[in-house]
Amino acid sequence: MKLKALCVALSLLAIPTAASAQNPLDQLKKSAGDAGKAAIEKRVNAKLMEDTRKNQCSFKSGTDVLEPGCDKKLQNLTNALVEAKKQLDAGGVKNYKFEVSGHTDSSGDAAKNKELSEKRAEVIVKELVARGVPRGEIIAVGRGSEQLLVKPDNTAAKKAKNRRYEIQVRL
């Protein structure tokens, strides 16, 4: 009886199920591909963060109106996105979006700050689209003061560091 139960158990293990129907080699390739994509995403995001920090444009206080003198910075950001896209495409990464997130300092009403940060992010998106970034590949997100770089932001200099936008790729 034990032999019969053992044979039945072994035969059940030999039958591929829907979950394990994938070839082990295919599973290995997928894992390697996922790890490779994660490495590309990390590298691209580090470069985008560096380029974004170097190319911050200022907005008129309390508005989504850009201060004059941002053309060169916005062109630099466009070039950074074009380069990032080349790296993603070369790595076989598909279905990604560039995310422009707007951030504020902690002064004032949180809901208004979030709304303002989204409007400012959308202004940056529109500027990048006008310079050649496809609209379908880029989105704007308002974060308000949810992700402060400097805490507490209790001086003018610290507040200025928190008023920013960031660009990252999202897979």
Buried (B, 14 or more C-beta within 10 A) or exposed (E): EEEEEEEEEEEEEEEEEEEEEEEEEEEEEEEEEEEEBEEBBEEBBEBBEEBBEEBBBBBEEEEBEBEEEBEEBBBBBBBBBEBBBEBBEEBEBEEBEBBBBBBBBBEEEEEEBBBBBBBBBBBBBBBBBEBEBEEEBBBBBBBBBBEBBBEEBEEEEBBBBBBBBBBBBEB
